[in-house]
Structure formats: C-alpha cells, structure tokens
Amino acid sequence: MSVMKLLSKLARMWLTRTTKPFTFHNDYDEHLRFLECSNLGLYVHIPFCKKICNFCPYCKTAYQEDLANAYLDALLQEIELVGERELGQTGEKKQVTSLYFGGGTPALMAERLGEIIAALQKYFVITEGIGVELHPDNVTKETLTILKAAGVTKISIGVQSFQEKYQSILGRKPVEIEKMSAVLREVPFETVSMDFIFALPEQTFEDLKADIDLAFQNGANHIAIYPFIDFTFTKSAVPVMPNRQKRKLLDKITKYCLEQGYIRSSIWTFSSESHVGYSSMTRDNFLGFGCSATSLLKDQFKINTFSVQEYIKRVEAQKLPTSLTIRFTKWQRMIYYLFWTAYSTKVEEEDFEKFFGVPLKKAYGFELFVARMCGFVKKEGGKYEMTLRGAFYYHYFENYYTLAYIDKMWGIMRKEAFPERIVL
C-alpha cells in the first residue's frame, strides 16, 4: 500500500469515526425522500456527443437520433416516477435552487430540453435559474434562441483552451472566437461561463492568462479552470503535470484573477460580477435524473446506471434506474457535506449546525484548529475560509479522492450496468 493511500485511509477512518469503508450496494428505495431536504438542486444528464473526447471521463455515448429520442422519452418517465411518488398526492410543488443539464452535450437536444424543463416544473419551483452545458460548436444564434425560449438562464461553454497547441493535444478543433462572441452579444444570458483545463503539458501562467483574458473579452462573465485528471479508463495520452509546478500555476492564476477584481466563487471558478455563478456541485442536497446521474439526500447517496440501454429498460419497467446506493452514517454524511461545501472555499458554522443539529466546533473543532495552525484556513466570525495554501491542498486531496474513489467506481460502472456492490 502506498504512503498516500495509507494516509488517505487513516484520514477517512479518523474523520468518519469508523473503520468501515464507504460501501455502495445495489439495493435502493423506490421512493426518494426529498421533501424534507432544504437547498435542493436538480441535475439532468444528457450523455450524447457528436465526437467522443479522449480526456473526458463522464458518462457519454456517440449521438444517434433514434437512441437520443428514446433516452429523452425515458428521462421524462423517470421524472414522472420520482415526482408522482413523492408529490403526486400532495398537489404541491417542491422549491429547489436550480436546474443544471450536463453531459455529454445537452445542447445537441436543445429542441427537446423544453419538454424536460416543463416536466420538472410540474413538480418543482426553480428559484435560481437553469443552466446548460454547450460545446463551442453549439454556440449558434438558433441554438441559443431555442434554449432561452425554454427558460435557460445560464450557459457553460466547454472551451478547454483557445490555443491551438492545447486544442491539438485534447483532440479539439480551433474555436472561432469572434463568431462566438458576436452570437453571445446577440443572444445574452444571465451567466455565460467558459470552462478551461489547467495543468496540461508545459502549460504556463501566460498560457492560462491569455485564455482567461480572451474569455472575459469575448462574452464570458464567469470562468472555470478545472485541473486535468488522468483517469485510468480514458484513452488520453496526456502526461500529468508535477504537483509542485501545478501548485505554482494555480497560485499565480488565482492571484491574477483576484488582482483583476474577479470574484472567486469556488476553488477554480471566478466571475466578473458578484451575482453571477455557475456550479452544479455546491448544493446541500440534489436530485439527479438520467444515466450516471447522482442524488444526494439527507442520509443517502445513489447513482444511476451508466448504461443508456439499461437505463431505458429499467424506466420503461416503471422502476428507478438506480445502480448503487450508500446509506450514510451521520459522520460519513458530515464529512461528505464538508468536502463538497469546501469546494466553494468557505464553510459557515451556522449552516453546518442547521443541517446536522450539531455545532461544527463540537464535531470537528480539533481538525479545524489544526487546519488553521497549518495555514490552510482562516476564521472570520462564524466562517472558515480557505487560504491559497489550503486551496491547493484541497485541490491535491480532491485530485487524489477522484482517482482513488471516483475513478474506481466509474471504471466498474462503465462495464457493469448494475454491479452487486463497490467498496471504496
């Protein structure tokens, strides 16, 4: 066992106050008890892409019109199953924060996303907007007009890099920046986010700075700079950047964005205006619809099958397409809450106590004291906020967690539609 793996295992046992690993089973509830959940978000997964990028780890498949339409029909049925079972008898709607469409390339199905939104609005009241991910090729007047008419208020464009040397490495074609910028001016949205990858081979601060400047100059009011992660099941041949170089790059680009007056809304997202945001991750609870979509509730986490065909079959049989479920202990749920809340770079004592009924200091006072002594966090009033040092080590741990846990789970689920169990 490697030193990092041993330390991670010991940290997990300490923080969850148990020697038991995270164990996912194939049993699941036909009812998803989300009515008691506050700060609930919605996520919908559309797995289809025109071209499969080797570096992308997400659940995706090549676009075929007949299969895509059959999938969206099943998606409508899943929404009805979940909504009717929990809300059908009450005649009421559940208030939720937001709705995000991810993929894949959801904008390929732009003409049918309105149906999905309408189906969800039958059961939910969305208070903070609707977001959709797009490939740069989707940024056309026709597509954006359709999305806006359907009620979409936020878009996220997966640019990855404006520079040809990195587009070539990632197997992407050049982005027509001026054309994209003109369309974004013609069809405006509340949030226009652009995604970039950092820690690519020999990538420099100047490379990333150029991408960020181009984004904000050409229609973006929000950017996300995600680290490149080398998943074992992808076919990417892109080499991994050493950690020391990665930390230097992350620190420099963070300082640059702050110096420009951009607002840091998470570990690697920045916006030009305080009211602008785009994140499908930082929610206390969320419901996921579609293959590979996850749902996080008060005491459980469940994930749908990765198989498009099996997803359709399961839903057509009037059953939820759940593949695996973990039923959290209270300590497991606490650490899961803190891990993903910390993605926003801050944790509020009041929010933690409201969610768990336990003061944060009582649960993790010692650990937070150590984090402050190590210079990872600082405390202001009832809020713990990450320092630059803390943000890097969060990124480092998140990267390791992704490879040690998510990589293993997704690798298995890509091969088995309904595995019996997975131990992490």
Protein Blocks (a to p, Z undefined) as FASTA:
>chain_A
ZZklmmmmmmmmmmnopabdcdddfbdcfbdcfklpghiacddddfbdfbdcfklmbdcd
dddfklmmmmmmmmmmmmmmmmmmmmmmnopacddfbdcddedjfklmmmmmmmmmmmmm
mmpccfebpaddddfklmcfklmmmmmmnopabdcddekpacfklmmmnopacddfklmm
mmmmmmccfbdcddddehiahiafklmmmmmmmmmmnopabdcdddddddfkbcbfbdcd
dfklmmmmmmmmmmmmmmnopacfbfkbccfbfkbccdfklcfbdcdedehiacddfkbc
cdddfbfklmmmmmmnopafbfbdcdddfklmmmmmmmmmmmnopacfklmmmmnopafk
lmmmmmmmmmmmnopaccehjaccddfklmmmmmmmmmmmmmmmmmmmmmmmmmpmbafb
dcZZ
